[in-house]
């Protein structure tokens, strides 16, 4: 029998392993995710000036309701 538990960070993995060890379960295997044992972190480009993005939507204003309406109704199978 196999039980799969997906943890979001290393602290959760440590808690789960501690709990399983307290139950004396002998066959516990930790399989790393597709990006390895930890999350993959990509550092941003510090040379980009974020001030150039200010006012990008001034001619086409957006709101949260409009974004949700446009994206939740799209065909995900296409």
C-alpha positions, 0 to 999 in steps of 0.5 A: 500500500502506498500513501502520498503526502505532498508538503509545501516546504521543508518544515512540513516534511520534517514534521511529517517525518518526525510524526512517522518515526514516532509511530515506528513505521519502518518503510518510509521513503522520501522522494524529492519533487521534480525540481529536487529536494527543495524549491527552485528559486530564480533570482530576479534581474536587479537591473530592470527599472520597475518605474517604467511599468507605472501607468502601463494600464492607464489607457485600458484600466483593469479590475479584479472582477474583469480579470476573473471573468475573462480568465475563468471562462476560457477553454482549458482544453484547447 
